[in-house]
Structure formats: C-alpha cells, structure tokens
Amino acid sequence: MQKHKLSRNIKFNLILFGFVGQVAWSMENIYFNTFLFNYIGGSTKDISRMVAYSAATAVVTTFVMGALSDKLGKRKSFISIGYIIWGLSVVSFAFISRENIARLFGLSQTASIIVATVSVVIIMDCVMTFFGSTANDAAFNAWVTEVTEPENRGTAEGILAVMPILATIIVTAAFGAGVAVLGYPPCFLGLGILVSLSGLVGLLSLRESAKSEKAQSNYWADLFYGFKPSVIKQYSDLYLILTAVGIFGVAVQIFFPYLLIYLEHYLGLSLNNINISPKTAVFAGLALVIFIGGAIGLGKLVDKFGKDRFVYLAVFIFILGLFAAFFAKKASVFGLTALVFFGGYGFLMIILNATVRDYTPEDRVGLFQGIRMIFFVLLPMLIGPTLGNGVIEFFANNHDLGIYVNEFGEEVLVPVPEIFPAAGLVALFIIIPLLLMKRNKRVKANNP
C-alpha cells in the first residue's frame, strides 16, 4: 500500500497549481460575469456568449497545446511559463472600462461604447483562456494523470476536488469584498500577480514525470486521433465516462454562471453589506475544515472500496440539493441547500475525474486532454449557459424580481429559481452512460 502513496512533492504541486488555477477559473466563472453584468452593463445573453466563446477557445487550445506537450515531453515548462503569462493576462482586465474603451476607439455614442466594451471583455477572456488552458487544462492535467495511478487517483482527486469549492468560497468572499471596497481593477491586478507567482514557484518545485516522453507519432495526425471511429470503439468506456462528465457539466453550467447574480439580485444578498461576527467566522472556518477533510476522506474511500459503489449516491445528492434550492426563498436557507448540491458536486467530481484518468491511455495522455475538454468544457459551456439563459428568459417575467434596472438605467433579466430544477433534470441523464459502462463490464466478464 505504501508504494501507492502520493509523494510530498506531488501533493505540494497538486495543491499549489490546483488551488491557484481554480482561483483563477472561479474568478472567471463568477466575477467575469458580474464584471460584465454590473460594471460594463452587459446582459445575461452577453454572459452566455462569453462563456461559449471561452469554452471553444479552451478546447481548441487544449487540443493544440496538449498534443504539443506530448510531442515535446515538457509538461513542466508548459505549466510554469503558462501560469506566469496567464497571470499577466488577468492583470490586463484592470484596464478595461467603458471610459478606456471609448477613449481607445474614439467612441461617443453609448450603444457603440457598450458593444465595443463587451466585445473587448469577451476577446480578452478568450486570450486569458488560451494561456490558462495551456497551463492548466492541457499540461497540468496531463501531469496529474502521469504522476498518479489507479490506486491513488481517488486521493489525488479528493485533493483537487477541494480546490474548486475552496476557491469559490475564497473568491466570492475575498474578491467580492475587494471589489466592494477597491473596485475591480485592483482585484484583477492582485489576482494576476498571484497566478504569475505560482508559475515562478513551479519552475523550482515541479518535476517531470518519468512517463512524460517525447511522442514519436505525427503531431498533425494526433490532433484528429481521438475522433476516429476505431479509436472511439477501442476506448468506448473512456468516451462513456466522458459523456457522463459532459452531462454533469451541462447541469452545472445551467446555474453556475448566474449564481452570484441570483444571490445578489434575486435573493438580495449583497457582499457590500455582509457583517461577519466572530461566532459566524469560527463556524464557517470549522465547516470549511470539515469539508476539506471530508473531500479528502471521500477520495480515500473511493480508492479503498471502488468508484462504482459511490457514484449513484453522489448523483442523487447533487440532484436533491438542486431541487431543494428551488424552494429556498431566503439566502440563509439557500446556503443550506447549496451545501447539499455542492457536496454532491464535489463527490461526483472526485469519482468522474478519477475514472476518466483510469481509462485515459498512458501513451497519449496530453493528446486526450483535448478530447477530455470537449466533454469537460466545450459542450457544458456551449449548452449549459444557453439553456440557463433560456430558462431565465422564459420564467423571469413571472417573478416580481425577474427584471433589474442596472446603474446605466437599462432593464435586464435576473436569474430565477427555475434554473436549479432545470439543472437537476439534466443531471438525471448522467445515469445512462454509467449504466452502459456497467453493462460493458458485465459483457467483458462473461466473455473474457
């Protein structure tokens, strides 16, 4: 058992790059949306477009740079240098405003300024995503697969599963409070510096995996390798578990891009007016410690007893929390339901991510990161926010709080509770590819 334990160096880099990467992604997934909605004056439709374009950029980048990192066999350089430039691209958002864009392009009409500024935000989000996906989605994820084994991937994913939730909490509280006090520019500046610093640390701390070797295959042929029918058939279980991940991602993206806007404009929770008492701070700290310990413990349980034993329970918890969120009319009650659906989210993510790594061919790890991104990012972010926006447009007029007049005097639709049961209904379909994988195992067992 000892030989399957993760080394201290691997754990350190899992925590460093897993945490900082998720802080950057959480900021993009949450505060780019509020930045566009509140600060720039965009709409939920603009948010949907931004998420979709960013997702497409992430997938194309991961295909191209993942295959290139396979070809060169240099994960460390792609991770460390990628994080450094990723941080600099975050810093650039400190200089985007209606006033600066109007001055830059010589615009005077409000409508033209809004269109131009929204376009610049979306373009720069894609630029930032290019560097983030190069460093995190392509290189770091390939490195994690190479330095772990099926016997310890649950533990590794337990550590990594903590990061999105921890990052979301910290970003929501710290970045949100920073925006309230200082505004967006200083916050983008500070976060960008943090991301770049992690890349500098990585130049010293990261070690190349022994499995990371230069690929001898043709680079251009590799880009299309995962789309061949013969490859899909050969690795059918990999594509089935990726389908489950894709459905899960669509469900998450129906509500997640609009979550903070929902809290602020529908439930009336403003980070500007939150007063945290010492008692509340202690309780929140204990809850966070319990969550972190629980996530890592669940990862170890998954390693010990197998992923199949827990996956359906995780799906049930996730769906239960989403349906409960629909009935939460107060922010405090919603917080309790969020604990349930985020708990199911984290548990399910541990199992699905570890299973994807188990079925990824060891000799083409970087190449398959592009295929992975289609299901992890492209399909969820193309379909999910669009479905979410459709639900908002259909139901918003039925709610007294469904329309909001922003600081520019423009009427925009506000996310409504129906996005949560809509996500829960989509999540039910996760069970289908899981059952097909179970059938495949039964067939293989009966026909060795």
Helices and strands as residue ranges (DSSP letters): G 2-4, H 8-26, I 27-31, H 32-34, I 35-40, H 44-72, H 75-91, G 92-95, H 98-105, H 110-132, I 133-140, H 141-147, H 153-170, I 171-175, H 176-182, H 184-205, H 219-225, H 229-234, H 236-255, G 256-258, H 259-265, G 271-273, H 278-305, G 307-309, H 311-326, H 331-359, G 362-364, H 365-373, I 374-378, H 379-395, G 396-398, E 403-405, E 411-413, H 419-427, G 428-430, H 431-446
